[in-house]
Amino acid sequence: MQTTFPIHLTERAIARIKQILARQGKQDAYLRVGVRAGGCSGFEHVMLPVDAPRPNDLIAEFDGVRVVIDPKSAQILEGATIDYTGQLIGGGFHFEIPKAKRQCGCGTSFTV
C-alpha cells in the first residue's frame, strides 16, 4: 500500500461505493479510478470495479474500499477529492480536481 495516495475519498463517497459494490455482489472488488481521453472538455474521469490491480497500479484502502489508479491518471488526478451527494439535481459522485483548468457542465469532463 502507498503511504501517500494521489486522490482522497470522502466518507460519503466511501459509504456509497460500499453500497454499490455490495448491490453488485462485488464486495471483494477493487475500485479503479482513472482518466481517459474523451468527453466534451478533453478528459473524463472513470470509476469501475475490477477484480485485480494491474502491475503498475498504485493501491490504497479507504475504510475497506480498495482503490487502484494507474500512474498516468495519478499524475492528472493528483490532489483530487471524490465526494458523493444524494441531491436530486446534480447528485452523484463529484470529482474536485485541482489541476483542472476547466470542467464541463456534464460533471465528468475536464481540461488540464
Helices and strands as residue ranges (DSSP letters): E 7-9, H 11-23, E 30-38, E 42-50, E 58-62, E 65-69, H 71-77, E 80-85, E 92-96, E 102-103, E 109-111
